Amino acid sequence: MTSLITAIVLSASTPSLEVALQKALMRSPARVEVKSWEAPLRCNGSQFIPAPFESSGRVAVKVRGKSCEAWGWAHVRVIVPVATLLRDVKANESLDGAWDEEEREVSGGEVLERVPVGATATRSLRRGGALAFSDVRVGPKPGTNVTVRVVIGALSLEQRGTVSACNGLSTCATLPSGKKVAGVWDDGVLVVGGAL
C-alpha cells in the first residue's frame, strides 16, 4: 500500500496546489506554506480541491487528473500576523504599548492580530506570548455598573446594567431583567445594536 503513495517535498509541490490551499484557508490575513504533499502515484492531478482549514497540520485534498480522481494529504504551515507581548503584563493592566505584531505559525485556537486601544489584560501574561481573545478585555472590569444604550434603527433606549465577563472583543453586561447583552464600549457607554 505504501508503495502506491509518493511524498513530494515542498520544492516539488505544484503552484496550483499552493493556490488552491491558499483559497481554502479560513483565516485572513494569512499565508500557507506547503511542507509536503502525499498522493497516489496513479493519479497525477492538475486540479486540487482542499477541505477548508484554519491552522497548521494535515489537510485532505481531492486530486483530479485527466482520467482519475483520488485523495491526498498536504502538510501545511499557516502563518498569520499575531499580537505578541513586548513585556510582562499583570491582570487588569492596560495593554496599550505592551504589544507588537509579528508573524507566527498557528496550530489552533483563536489569536488576535491587533489589540484595541484601551484594552486591558484579563489575567497576568508573559512577555513574548501571543494574545488570544480570552486574554483581552475592552471596557470596565466585571461587576462595574454602566449605562447600556440599545440602538434599534432611529430609536435609542438607555438603562443601567452590570458588566459581566464575555469572550472576544465585545463588552458584555447583564440588565436588571437578567438578560445578557454584548456590544461596543464607546465613550463610557455600552452600545448594543438590535432588540432586547
Secondary structure by P-SEA (a helix, b strand, c coil): ccccbbbbccccccaaaaaaaaaacccccbbbbbcbbbbbccccccbbbbcccccccbbbbbbbcccccbbbbbbbbbbbbbbcccccccccccccccbbbbbbbbcccccccccccbbbbccccccccccccccccccccccbbbbbbbbcccbbbbbbbbbbbbcccbbbbbccccbbbbbbbccccccccccc
